[in-house]
Amino acid sequence: MTLLLDELEKQRGQVVDLRADYYWTISPQEAFRFEGTKPPEATLGQLSDDLGSMRDMLASNVDHPVVWHDLAHLIGILSRLAALDLPTREEPHTGT
């Protein structure tokens, strides 16, 4: 992960404009459940909430973070960074 984030910093600098806020997500429980044929329902995630949660966690110096919760927020941020790095660079309407 450090290698990837270091490369991202080389390419885009220390601050990345995410240029979006809302995104589609599925819950971690549903992402790996393949019972039946019905796909999981997507819900809305929000990058501003994800970033705020990460800032709060880092500022509070938590000894025992809630791993599943904090990783869920990190996933939203990492997904956006991956989307920004796609070769097409065409951005869909962000709704903001």
Buried (B, 14 or more C-beta within 10 A) or exposed (E): EEEEEEEBEEEEEEEBEBEBBBBEBBEEEBEEEEEEEEEBEEEEBBBEBBBEBBEEBEEEEEEEEEEEEBEBBBBBBBBBBEBBBEEEEEEEEEEE
